[in-house]
Amino acid sequence: MNKTIKTVLLVAGVVLLVYGTYTMIQPETQVSIGDLDLIKSQDNTNSYITIALGIAAVALSLIKGKS
């Protein structure tokens, strides 16, 4: 595999991992109206998918080709 492609995959994988982790850890949405507190429960499905894509991209970038 071309060195440029490996570098792009590595950078994209790290960005996806960081973004997926951030979206999982960010605080849940909370709205307060007077004494009424509305809390939106967080769905982490998209975070898991983003992290999995990041891991796959990093793994692909670390595969050694015929040199």
Buried (B, 14 or more C-beta within 10 A) or exposed (E): EEEEEBEEBBEBBBEBBEBBBEBBEEEEEEEEEEEEEEEEEEEEEEBEEBBEBBBEBBEBBEEEEEE
